[in-house]
Amino acid sequence: MTIYAVSGRFQSRDGFSDFSKTIEAPNESVAEERTYATIGSQHGLKRMQIEIDDVELSSEDVTQWWTKVSSNFSSSHKNSRP
């Protein structure tokens, strides 16, 4: 699965509080749904009280992906020269 960085804000007693979470999910929409479920259950909030501003690939996941791609590329091209 992919790791997503999700950020936004939620309604609290003192106005709004910012949050940032890393969520493991197969795609962005599932990451967003899991964020609603997690923040809602932790703080007793409804979805209307949670605002998600950004869902993007986490830097951890991009680094893992690049390492995997570059190792696959180098190993597949290592023996291709005559």
Secondary structure as UniProt FT lines:
FT   STRAND          2..12
FT   TURN            13..14
FT   STRAND          15..25
FT   HELIX           28..43
FT   HELIX           47..49
FT   STRAND          50..57
FT   HELIX           59..78
//
